[in-house]
Amino acid sequence: MLPVTPPTFSRVQIDAALDAGVDLRKVDTTPGLHTVPLSETWSTPEQAREIRKHIDEQRSRGYYSAENDKVPDLRAAMRAAANQRRHVPRHGRTFHSLTEIQDDILVKPIHLGTSALSSARLLEVRLGGNYLKGKWTGLARTFEVADLGLVILDERDHAASKDSVTVVQEWVNTDVHGQQGSMRTTRSASGRTLVSVSWENQRKLYSLELQPLRPEAGEANQARLLEIARKLVEA
């Protein structure tokens, strides 16, 4: 295997990233999955303090607070994405089934198994990840779960695109099929809520995002989303 040459960043890139809370000088660009303490991540001291606050709030009360514009409105995002123009073939388009995109993806979609998604209404399928040799390394499926809310299942083959993935060790607070995972609930002052669970292995990244019908049902929403994750069957 040939050694990987880390990319070099210009001073302009480094300064711009610092303004956004990312210290490019600390980024591990080696392909693969890296689980490291918060103190060793790419975060600036200010960003690290904010992340630590979120982790502590999640641990103590089951959710963390965020500004309204930091908590996505998944339905509004779907409408906005549908109106955007894309310059890469088929990216940004919505599809109705996996059959329509089977020739466009490198990733092997995870099977829905006996999870609540298997009987939910599939609203759309979108291509995602990286575009390699005419195929995509990821996809996202959006479902309407009748008694739960809008759920997006996203998956990406990070190994295929030789991505470097950093996981903050302190955010690991659950597991899915023995793989480390992170359960989070973000809530704004207006009550907008997003529940998510993400997990990863040396091949793929997965996430489930839920805009719940009952935002106040914090623990129940998290439990339902984790149940869905654990009933999915990896290809």
C-alpha positions in Angstrom: 0.0 0.0 0.0 1.4 3.4 -0.9 1.8 6.0 1.8 -0.9 8.7 2.0 0.4 12.2 1.6 -1.5 14.6 3.8 -2.9 17.7 2.0 -1.4 21.0 2.7 -3.5 24.0 3.7 -2.8 27.6 2.9 -2.7 30.3 5.5 -6.0 31.7 4.1 -7.7 28.2 4.5 -6.3 27.8 8.0 -7.5 31.2 9.1 -10.9 30.8 7.5 -11.3 27.4 9.2 -10.3 28.8 12.6 -13.0 31.4 12.3 -15.5 28.5 11.9 -14.1 26.7 14.9 -11.9 24.2 13.1 -8.1 24.0 13.5 -6.9 22.4 10.3 -3.4 22.0 11.8 -4.8 19.3 14.1 -6.8 17.4 11.5 -5.7 13.8 11.1 -6.1 13.3 7.3 -5.2 9.5 7.4 -8.0 7.5 5.8 -10.1 5.5 8.2 -11.9 5.9 11.5 -10.3 7.8 14.3 -11.9 7.9 17.8 -10.0 10.5 19.9 -10.6 12.6 23.0 -12.1 16.0 22.4 -8.8 17.6 23.4 -7.1 15.9 20.5 -9.7 16.8 17.8 -9.6 19.6 15.2 -11.7 21.9 17.5 -10.4 25.3 18.5 -10.5 25.9 22.3 -13.7 27.9 21.9 -15.4 25.2 19.8 -14.2 22.5 22.2 -15.8 24.4 25.1 -19.1 24.5 23.2 -18.9 20.8 22.3 -18.2 20.0 26.0 -21.2 22.0 27.0 -23.4 20.0 24.6 -22.0 16.7 25.8 -22.6 17.6 29.5 -26.2 18.8 28.8 -27.0 15.7 26.9 -25.7 13.5 29.7 -27.4 15.5 32.5 -30.8 16.2 31.0 -31.2 14.1 27.8 -30.8 17.0 25.3 -28.8 20.1 24.6 -29.8 23.6 23.7 -29.1 25.3 20.4 -30.2 28.4 18.5 -33.3 27.9 16.4 -31.3 28.1 13.1 -29.0 25.4 14.4 -31.8 22.8 14.7 -32.8 21.8 11.2 -36.4 21.7 10.0 -36.2 18.5 8.0 -39.4 19.1 6.0 -38.3 22.6 5.0 -34.9 21.2 4.0 -36.6 18.6 1.8 -38.6 21.3 0.0 -35.5 23.5 -0.4 -33.4 20.7 -1.8 -36.0 19.8 -4.4 -35.7 23.3 -5.8 -31.9 23.5 -6.1 -30.0 23.1 -9.3 -27.3 20.5 -9.4 -24.3 20.2 -11.7 -23.5 16.5 -11.1 -25.7 14.0 -12.9 -28.7 12.8 -10.8 -27.4 14.4 -7.6 -30.1 16.4 -5.9 -32.9 14.5 -7.6 -35.4 12.5 -5.6 -36.2 8.9 -6.3 -39.0 6.7 -5.1 -37.1 3.4 -4.5 -33.6 1.9 -4.2 -34.2 0.1 -7.6 -34.0 3.4 -9.4 -30.5 4.1 -8.1 -29.0 0.7 -7.9 -26.6 1.4 -10.8 -25.6 4.8 -9.3 -24.2 3.7 -5.9 -21.1 2.0 -4.6 -22.5 1.6 -1.1 -24.6 -1.5 -0.3 -27.7 -0.1 1.4 -28.5 -1.4 4.9 -31.6 -3.6 5.0 -34.6 -2.3 7.0 -35.1 -5.7 8.7 -38.0 -5.7 11.1 -37.5 -2.0 12.1 -40.4 0.5 12.0 -39.0 1.8 8.8 -39.9 -1.5 7.0 -43.6 -0.6 7.3 -43.2 3.2 7.1 -44.0 5.3 4.0 -40.9 6.0 2.0 -41.0 9.7 0.9 -37.8 9.9 -1.1 -34.3 8.5 -1.8 -31.4 10.8 -2.5 -27.8 10.1 -3.6 -25.0 11.4 -1.4 -21.4 10.9 -0.2 -18.7 11.3 -2.8 -18.9 10.9 -6.6 -16.3 8.3 -7.7 -16.0 7.1 -11.3 -19.6 7.8 -12.0 -21.1 6.3 -8.8 -22.0 7.6 -5.3 -20.6 6.4 -2.0 -23.8 7.3 0.0 -27.5 7.6 0.0 -30.3 8.9 2.2 -33.8 7.6 2.6 -36.6 9.7 4.1 -39.6 8.0 5.8 -42.8 9.0 7.4 -43.3 6.9 10.5 -47.0 7.3 11.4 -46.7 7.4 15.2 -43.2 8.9 15.5 -42.4 11.5 12.9 -40.1 12.2 9.9 -37.0 9.9 9.9 -34.0 10.2 7.6 -31.7 7.2 7.3 -28.3 8.2 5.9 -25.4 5.9 5.1 -22.0 6.4 3.5 -19.1 4.2 2.6 -16.2 6.2 3.9 -13.7 3.5 3.1 -14.5 3.6 -0.6 -13.6 7.2 -0.8 -10.7 6.9 1.6 -12.1 9.6 3.9 -10.7 10.5 7.3 -13.4 10.3 9.9 -12.9 11.7 13.4 -15.2 10.6 16.3 -15.2 12.5 19.5 -14.7 9.9 22.2 -16.8 11.8 24.8 -19.8 11.7 22.4 -19.8 7.9 22.3 -22.7 7.1 24.6 -24.4 4.1 23.1 -23.8 1.2 20.7 -25.5 -0.3 17.7 -24.7 -4.0 16.9 -21.6 -3.6 19.0 -20.4 -0.6 17.1 -19.8 2.7 18.9 -22.6 5.2 18.6 -23.8 8.6 19.6 -27.3 9.5 20.7 -28.2 13.2 20.7 -31.3 15.4 21.1 -31.0 19.1 20.1 -33.7 21.5 21.1 -34.2 25.2 20.5 -36.0 27.8 22.7 -38.9 27.6 20.3 -39.2 23.9 20.9 -37.9 22.7 17.5 -36.3 19.3 18.2 -34.0 16.9 16.3 -33.2 13.5 17.7 -30.3 11.6 16.1 -28.3 8.5 16.6 -25.1 7.8 14.6 -22.8 4.9 14.5 -19.8 3.8 12.5 -17.4 1.1 11.6 -14.2 0.7 9.6 -16.3 0.7 6.4 -19.4 2.8 6.8 -21.0 5.7 8.6 -24.7 5.6 9.5 -27.1 8.0 11.0 -30.8 8.3 11.8 -32.4 11.7 12.3 -35.9 12.2 13.7 -38.1 15.2 13.7 -40.6 13.9 16.3 -44.3 14.4 16.3 -44.1 14.8 20.1 -40.9 16.7 20.9 -41.7 16.6 24.6 -41.3 12.8 24.7 -37.6 13.0 25.0 -36.6 9.6 26.3 -39.3 7.8 24.4 -38.2 9.3 21.1 -34.6 8.4 21.7 -35.5 4.8 22.7 -37.6 4.4 19.5 -34.9 5.7 17.3 -32.3 3.5 18.9 -34.7 0.5 18.5 -34.9 1.2 14.8 -31.1 1.4 14.5 -30.6 -1.9 16.2 -33.1 -3.7 14.0 -31.5 -2.6 10.8 -29.5 -5.4 9.1 -26.1 -4.5 7.6 -25.6 -5.8 4.0 
